Amino acid sequence: MTSRDHHNASFVKKDGLSYQSGFGNSFESEVIRGALPRGRNNPKSVPFGLYAEQLSGTAFTSPRHGNRRTWLYRIQPSVTDRSFETEGIPFGSVQELQVDPNPMRWGKLPLQTGVNFVSGMKTLMSSGSPLIKNGLAISMYSFDEDMRDVHIYNSDGDFMIVPQEGSLKIDTELGRMVVSPNEICVLPRGLIFSVHKLNANDPPTRGYVLEVYKGHFDLPELGPIGSNGLANARDFLHPTAWCVSQQKNNASCTIHNKFGGQLFTRQSPHSPYNVVAWHGNYVPFIYDLTLFCAVNSVTYDHLDPSIYTVLTVAGSEPGTALADFVIFPPRVMATDSNTLRPPWFHRNCMGEFMGLIQGGYDAKEGFVAGGASLHSCMTPHGPDRVSYDKAVADPCEAPVKFTGGLAFMFETSLILELTKFARDASHRDMEYAKCWSGLVDSFSGWDLLLEEGESEDREQ
């Protein structure tokens, strides 16, 4: 049973589903008209014999502008579920973490069969700990089995899913969503969900996951850009209420809880998708990356990648993020004849994990769609020799539309530790650092330096 709210012109239809638009708004939705209480959140008699249950994503006393919570009106409350098993299992192959300052690159995560979204997730790196609610983890997933009668919620943090190959249908307590390559999905902490292939006969899917243990994703400040540009709030889509049938609600199911990096399991006598109405601002969402409004230099120089920030999670210092989600979309590169168009060589106080959704990346040869790279804090990186030589030879006399691909970056102020899986993966490029070996000495001023040195010796 799906929401009847779609009669309202402000609702957006996509992939056969109805969505509400806007970022940071307070939404409301109901499957049955009149199921949502009016004038109060927790009446003694909820319409249609429903139970009121609040899902809080922030502390009760968080400032109003950042306070996030949603009221759910459901057929049975979550407390009717049985207890979790007393022992958990490690989630995402996080084990034997080690730091390594070397630049790293991986090819495509091999497509996996016989696994679902949860069992098919492989964590590459992490920092901090969900136990103190500070840090993040970066994973990749590949699966071919739907989460039939199996659901999960994450007590550790928010998930951002970035599909690279194959569309996903995601069921949640607040509604259903479809997310495809060139789109992203964010699932907030504590929300129960399950992930499926869009069509049962689709081949295995593949993609990336960013998990943040602290805070929530927000839009970056625009500063001198003004009031428009980058990711516009109206383009973020949130689900509308839906509810399973009575037969499906009365069937038992398995619910996983990611808690302290461990996966705990319990059996529920009813479906978690029995929410008939809800209202609030703690809601999952999807965003179409092709709607990003890029800004760039129209005179000279390649500007800082922060101008391509889609979403951010605040860090402990003003202006320094726990995590930024940055994309490098098709865009016009309008610079003068003496500008190197690819990113410059640099060392950064932030760690940069890059992925490629489709096409190629203009600063690296051999960076394949579905692959990834890591340049950690203060690890030097930049265009490889082939890309650098090509950029130097580019006359760069007129604007050029780059349409060759869509890359993204998870950027963090934390130092990331690599899992054993990431270090030993068969698809890791062990020769990656050699891509810069051809950047030879072409300095033309050695004789002048010698003259200057001799002059200094005479003065001394």
C-alpha positions in Angstrom: 0.0 0.0 0.0 1.5 3.3 -1.0 0.9 6.9 0.0 -1.9 8.9 -1.5 -0.1 12.2 -1.1 0.9 12.2 -4.8 -2.3 14.1 -5.7 -0.4 17.1 -4.5 1.4 19.0 -7.3 4.5 19.6 -5.1 5.2 15.8 -5.1 7.7 14.5 -7.6 7.1 11.2 -9.6 10.3 9.2 -10.4 10.8 5.5 -11.2 7.1 4.9 -10.5 7.3 6.3 -7.0 6.2 9.5 -5.4 8.7 11.7 -3.6 8.7 14.9 -1.6 11.4 17.5 -2.5 13.6 19.9 -0.5 16.6 19.6 1.8 16.2 20.1 5.5 12.5 20.5 5.3 9.9 19.1 7.7 7.8 16.6 5.8 4.6 14.6 6.4 3.0 11.7 4.6 0.2 9.2 5.2 -1.0 6.1 3.4 -4.5 6.5 4.8 -6.0 10.0 4.8 -6.5 11.0 8.4 -3.9 8.6 9.9 -1.6 11.4 10.8 -2.5 13.0 14.2 -3.2 16.7 14.1 -2.3 19.3 16.8 -0.1 16.9 18.8 2.5 14.2 18.3 1.5 11.6 20.9 -2.2 11.4 21.5 -3.7 8.8 23.8 -5.8 7.6 20.9 -3.9 7.5 17.7 -6.1 7.3 14.5 -6.9 3.8 13.3 -5.5 2.2 16.5 -1.9 3.0 15.5 1.1 3.4 17.9 3.2 6.6 18.0 7.0 6.2 18.0 9.7 8.8 17.7 13.0 8.3 15.9 15.5 10.9 17.1 18.6 11.6 15.1 20.0 14.2 17.4 19.9 14.9 21.1 16.6 16.3 22.4 18.3 19.6 23.3 20.2 20.1 20.0 19.7 23.7 18.7 16.5 24.0 16.7 18.2 24.6 13.4 20.1 21.2 13.7 17.5 19.2 15.6 16.3 16.2 13.6 13.5 13.8 14.5 10.6 12.0 12.9 7.3 10.7 14.4 6.1 7.4 13.1 2.6 6.0 13.4 2.8 2.3 13.0 0.6 -0.8 13.3 2.9 -2.3 15.9 5.8 -0.6 17.8 9.4 -1.7 17.4 9.6 -2.9 21.0 7.6 -6.0 20.2 10.7 -7.5 18.4 12.5 -10.3 20.2 15.9 -9.6 21.8 19.2 -9.6 19.8 21.5 -12.6 19.9 24.1 -12.0 22.6 27.1 -12.2 20.2 27.7 -10.1 17.1 29.9 -10.7 14.1 32.3 -8.2 12.6 30.7 -6.0 9.9 32.3 -5.3 6.5 35.5 -7.3 7.0 37.0 -4.7 9.3 40.1 -6.3 10.8 43.8 -5.8 11.3 43.7 -2.1 10.6 47.0 -0.4 9.6 48.1 3.0 8.5 50.1 3.4 5.3 51.0 6.8 3.9 51.7 5.5 0.3 49.3 6.4 -2.5 47.1 3.5 -3.4 44.8 2.5 -6.2 42.3 -0.3 -6.7 40.6 -1.6 -9.8 36.9 -2.7 -9.8 35.7 -4.7 -6.9 35.0 -8.1 -8.3 31.3 -8.8 -8.8 30.1 -11.2 -6.0 27.4 -13.7 -6.2 25.4 -15.5 -3.5 25.5 -12.4 -1.2 23.2 -9.5 -0.4 24.0 -5.9 0.3 25.0 -6.5 3.9 27.2 -9.6 3.4 28.5 -8.2 0.1 30.0 -5.0 1.7 33.8 -4.9 2.0 35.3 -2.1 4.2 38.5 -0.6 2.8 39.4 1.9 5.4 38.2 3.7 8.5 39.2 6.1 11.2 37.9 6.8 14.7 35.2 4.7 16.4 31.5 4.4 16.5 31.8 3.7 20.2 32.7 7.4 20.7 30.5 8.6 17.8 33.4 10.2 15.9 35.0 9.0 12.7 34.0 7.3 9.4 34.4 4.2 7.3 34.6 3.7 3.5 33.4 0.5 1.9 32.5 -1.0 -1.4 29.7 -3.4 -2.1 28.8 -5.9 -4.7 25.8 -8.3 -4.5 23.3 -10.3 -6.5 20.8 -11.3 -3.9 17.9 -9.2 -2.5 17.4 -8.8 1.2 14.2 -10.9 1.3 12.7 -10.9 4.8 16.0 -9.4 6.0 16.4 -5.8 7.1 19.1 -3.7 8.8 19.5 -0.5 10.8 22.8 1.2 11.6 23.2 2.4 15.2 26.8 3.5 14.4 26.1 6.3 11.8 24.6 7.5 8.5 25.2 5.6 5.3 25.7 7.3 1.9 25.4 4.9 -1.0 26.9 5.7 -4.3 25.9 3.1 -7.0 28.3 2.5 -9.8 26.8 -0.4 -11.6 23.2 -1.4 -11.3 20.1 0.3 -9.9 18.9 -0.3 -6.3 15.4 -0.4 -4.8 15.6 0.5 -1.2 12.7 -0.1 1.2 12.7 1.9 4.5 10.3 2.5 7.3 9.4 5.9 5.8 9.0 4.8 2.2 10.6 3.3 -0.9 13.3 4.8 -3.1 15.1 3.9 -6.3 18.7 5.0 -6.7 20.7 4.5 -9.9 24.3 5.2 -11.0 24.8 9.0 -11.2 22.6 9.3 -8.1 23.3 9.0 -4.3 21.2 7.9 -1.4 21.6 8.8 2.3 20.1 6.5 5.0 20.2 8.1 8.5 21.3 6.4 11.7 18.7 4.1 13.2 16.3 3.8 10.2 15.4 0.3 9.2 16.0 -0.5 5.5 16.6 -3.3 3.0 18.4 -3.1 -0.4 17.4 -5.0 -3.5 18.3 -5.0 -7.2 15.8 -3.0 -9.1 14.8 -6.1 -11.1 15.3 -9.6 -10.0 17.0 -10.7 -13.2 19.5 -7.8 -13.2 23.2 -8.8 -13.0 25.2 -8.2 -9.8 25.5 -4.6 -8.6 28.5 -2.6 -7.4 29.1 0.7 -5.7 30.6 2.7 -2.8 29.5 3.5 0.7 30.5 6.3 3.1 29.6 5.8 6.7 29.9 8.8 9.2 29.8 8.1 12.9 29.3 11.7 13.9 26.7 14.3 12.8 24.7 14.2 9.6 25.1 15.3 6.0 24.3 18.9 5.3 24.6 21.3 2.4 27.8 23.4 2.3 27.7 27.1 2.8 27.9 29.0 -0.5 29.9 32.1 0.7 30.6 34.5 -2.1 29.0 32.1 -4.6 25.7 33.6 -3.4 22.3 32.1 -2.9 22.2 29.6 -5.8 24.5 26.9 -7.2 26.1 23.6 -6.4 23.5 21.2 -5.1 20.2 23.0 -4.9 17.9 22.1 -2.0 14.8 21.6 -4.1 16.5 18.7 -6.0 16.8 16.4 -3.0 14.0 13.8 -2.9 12.5 12.1 0.1 10.1 9.1 0.1 6.4 9.1 0.9 4.7 6.7 3.3 4.0 3.2 2.4 2.8 0.1 4.3 3.1 -3.6 3.6 0.0 -5.8 3.3 -1.5 -7.5 6.4 -0.2 -10.8 5.2 3.4 -9.5 4.9 3.1 -7.6 8.1 2.2 -10.8 10.0 5.2 -12.8 8.6 8.3 -13.0 10.8 11.6 -11.5 9.5 15.2 -11.0 10.4 16.5 -7.6 11.5 20.2 -6.9 11.7 21.6 -4.0 13.8 25.1 -2.6 13.1 26.2 -1.7 16.6 29.7 -0.8 17.6 31.1 -2.3 14.4 29.4 -5.6 15.1 26.4 -7.1 13.4 23.7 -8.3 15.8 20.6 -10.2 14.7 17.1 -10.7 16.1 13.8 -12.1 14.8 10.8 -9.9 14.5 7.2 -11.3 14.5 6.1 -8.5 12.1 7.4 -6.4 9.3 9.3 -3.1 10.2 7.5 -1.6 7.2 4.2 -1.1 9.0 4.3 2.7 9.3 1.0 4.2 8.0 1.9 7.8 8.6 4.8 10.0 9.6 6.0 13.5 10.0 9.4 15.1 10.7 12.8 16.1 9.3 14.9 13.0 9.9 14.3 11.3 6.6 16.3 9.4 4.0 16.9 11.0 0.6 18.2 10.6 -2.9 19.9 13.2 -5.1 20.6 13.1 -8.9 24.2 14.2 -9.4 23.5 15.4 -12.9 21.5 18.3 -11.4 24.6 19.7 -9.7 25.3 23.3 -10.8 29.1 23.5 -11.1 31.0 26.7 -10.7 34.6 27.2 -11.9 37.3 29.7 -13.0 36.5 31.7 -16.1 39.9 33.4 -16.2 42.8 31.3 -15.0 43.9 28.5 -12.7 42.3 25.3 -11.6 40.4 26.2 -8.4 40.2 24.2 -5.2 38.0 21.1 -5.4 35.9 22.4 -2.6 33.8 24.2 -5.2 32.4 20.8 -6.2 31.1 19.9 -2.7 27.7 18.3 -2.8 27.3 17.5 0.9 29.4 17.9 4.0 29.5 16.7 7.6 30.9 19.2 10.1 34.2 18.5 11.8 35.5 19.8 15.1 37.1 22.9 13.6 35.2 25.6 11.6 35.7 25.1 7.9 37.3 21.6 8.3 34.9 18.7 7.6 34.7 15.3 9.1 33.6 14.3 5.6 32.9 16.1 2.3 31.3 14.4 -0.6 32.7 16.1 -3.8 32.0 15.3 -7.4 33.8 16.1 -10.6 30.9 16.3 -13.1 30.7 17.2 -16.8 31.4 20.9 -16.9 32.8 23.7 -19.0 36.5 24.4 -18.3 37.0 28.0 -19.4 40.5 29.2 -18.7 43.3 31.1 -20.4 46.2 29.8 -22.5 48.6 29.5 -19.6 46.5 27.4 -17.2 47.1 23.7 -16.5 43.6 22.3 -16.5 44.0 19.1 -14.4 44.5 19.4 -10.7 47.9 20.7 -9.6 50.4 18.6 -7.7 49.7 19.0 -4.0 49.9 17.7 -0.5 46.8 18.1 1.6 46.0 18.0 5.3 42.8 16.1 4.3 42.7 12.5 3.2 41.2 11.9 -0.3 39.4 8.7 -1.4 38.4 8.9 -5.0 35.9 6.7 -7.0 34.8 6.8 -10.6 31.2 6.2 -11.4 31.5 6.2 -15.2 33.8 7.3 -18.0 37.3 8.5 -17.2 39.1 10.9 -15.0 41.0 13.8 -16.7 44.1 13.6 -14.4 44.8 9.9 -14.4 45.3 7.3 -17.1 44.2 3.8 -16.0 41.7 4.9 -13.4 38.8 2.6 -14.2 35.1 3.1 -13.5 34.3 1.1 -10.4 37.9 1.6 -9.1 39.2 3.7 -6.3 42.3 5.5 -5.0 43.5 6.9 -1.7 45.9 9.8 -1.2 46.2 10.2 2.6 47.1 13.3 4.7 50.2 15.0 3.3 50.8 12.3 0.7 51.9 14.0 -2.5 49.8 13.4 -5.6 48.6 15.0 -8.8 48.3 14.3 -12.5 50.4 11.4 -13.8 53.0 11.9 -16.5 50.8 11.2 -19.4 48.0 13.5 -18.2 50.5 16.2 -17.3 52.2 16.1 -20.7 48.9 16.2 -22.5 47.7 19.2 -20.4 51.0 21.1 -21.1 50.5 20.6 -24.8 46.9 21.7 -24.7 46.6 25.2 -26.2 43.8 25.9 -23.7 42.7 28.9 -25.8 39.0 28.4 -25.7 36.4 27.0 -23.3 36.1 23.2 -23.4 33.1 21.1 -22.2 34.4 18.1 -20.3 31.9 15.2 -20.8 34.3 12.3 -20.3 33.1 11.0 -17.0 31.8 11.4 -13.4 34.3 11.0 -10.6 33.8 11.7 -6.9 35.8 12.1 -3.7 35.2 11.3 -0.1 37.4 13.8 1.7 38.1 13.7 5.4 40.3 15.5 8.0 41.0 12.1 9.6 43.9 9.8 8.9 42.4 6.6 7.6 43.5 3.1 8.5 43.4 0.4 5.9 41.8 -3.0 6.4 43.5 -6.2 5.6 41.1 -6.7 2.7 42.1 -3.4 1.2 45.8 -4.0 1.6 45.7 -7.6 0.2 43.0 -7.2 -2.4 43.6 -8.9 -5.7 42.4 -5.8 -7.6 44.8 -3.5 -5.8 47.3 -1.8 -8.3 50.6 -2.5 -6.6 52.4 -0.4 -9.3 50.3 2.7 -8.9 53.1 5.0 -7.7 55.0 4.4 -10.9 52.5 6.6 -12.8 54.6 9.6 -11.7 58.0 8.1 -12.5 58.2 9.8 -15.9 58.1 13.3 -14.4 61.8 13.9 -15.0 64.0 16.8 -14.3 63.5 19.4 -17.0 64.9 22.4 -15.1 66.7 24.9 -17.4 68.3 27.0 -14.8 71.1 24.9 -13.4 73.8 27.1 -14.9 72.2 30.2 -13.4 72.1 28.5 -10.0 75.7 27.6 -10.3 76.5 31.3 -11.1 74.5 32.4 -8.1 76.2 29.9 -5.9 79.7 31.0 -6.9 78.6 34.7 -6.3 77.5 33.8 -2.8 80.8 31.9 -2.1 82.8 35.0 -3.1 80.6 37.3 -0.9 81.3 35.0 2.1 
